[in-house]
Amino acid sequence: MPPVKTLRAIGLKRGMRFLDVGSGPGYFAIPACGVVGKYGRVLACDVSPVMIAELRAGAEKRGYSNLTAKRNQGSRIPFPDACADFVLIAFVLHGLADIQPLLAESRRAMKKGSAITLVDWHKKPMDMGPPLEARFEPEELVAQLRDAGFRNPRWWDFDGNTYFAAAEGP
């Protein structure tokens, strides 16, 4: 899943404010800094202080100054209301007992007319990814997005092992 190509394919554009929830060391957040450009902004959060430190160091190493990285506590996103044009939650949901609080927080952080994309593993046996019982069927995530108040939820396969679920925000 090449990050720049993926980000552009799902709709990230120059000048946007991009929120990466569960960013880890920045697999998507750091390339997003280049995609949104100097007039855009990347907001990233993760529960791990180690991941936040790696993310900041990676952005600094590449000369990006348009990244703000913060540690979040549980499902609480540490950014203000209506701060993002685009939200990405990639390979995070399987670690949560209930994904609705995180979806509600994501919706709170989204500007009117914004979009959200979830990336996750198909619920099938494979050598990579989380345990099978922690995964979601794509239709389950579409239903979760609908239940959280998102509009036009849909999903599509990426590579047979992973998929995208997307919707429009408030």
C-alpha positions, -999 to +999 in steps of 0.1 A: +000+000+000+022+028-012+014+058+010+015+087-014-004+069-041-029+056-016-035+090+000-041+107-034-064+078-045-086+082-014-089+120-020-062+138-001-053+170-019-029+200-015-041+225+011-062+201+031-061+195+069-055+158+073-060+139+105-043+106+110-058+088+140-036+060+153-007+073+132+020+050+146+055+062+134+039+080+104+035+055+076+007+078+062+012+110+082+047+118+070+040+113+033+007+133+038+029+163+048+041+164+012+007+157-003-010+186+015+020+209+009+031+239+029-004+254+030-019+222+043-016+207+077-012+172+090-026+164+125-016+130+139-023+112+171-014+079+187-017+063+221+021+055+222+045+083+232+072+063+214+053+064+182+047+101+185+084+107+191+093+086+160+067+105+140+080+139+150+116+128+143+107+114+109+089+146+098+118+168+111+143+146+092+124+152+060+121+189+066+083+190+071+071+217+094+033+212+087+029+183+112+013+185+146+016+152+166-001+146+199-007+116+222-043+106+226-058+089+256-081+061+245-106+072+219-103+109+227-088+128+198-066+157+211-075+182+185-103+208+184-138+205+168-140+208+130-102+208+125-099+183+097-110+181+060-100+144+058-097+117+085-078+085+081-080+056+106-057+028+093-053-006+109-065+007+144-101-005+149-092-041+156-076-030+189-107-014+203-135-030+223-160-005+209-153+016+178-182+040+182-165+064+206-136+068+182-160+073+152-179+099+172-146+117+181-136+116+144-169+131+134-164+158+160-130+167+146-143+168+110-152+200+092-186+202+074-183+184+040-152+164+050-145+127+045-133+097+065-116+066+053-109+035+074-084+009+063-086-026+078-079-063+073-104-086+057-119-111+082-102-142+068-073-163+079-039-150+068-003-149+080-004-112+087-026-088+107-045-091+140-063-122+152-093-132+131-117-125+160-106-089+162-113-081+126-144-066+110-162-077+078-163-047+055-201-045+057-198-043+095-176-011+092-201+004+067-229-003+092-207+012+120-201+043+099-238+047+092-246+042+130-221+069+138-240+094+116-217+094+085-233+097+051-229+075+020-208+048+037-192+023+012-163-001+010-139-015-017-112-041-017-076-031-019-056-063-024-076-092-012-062-089+023-071-053+031-100-029+023-111+007+026-144+018+041-152+055+035-180+080+042-188+117+042-188+136+074-211+161+090 
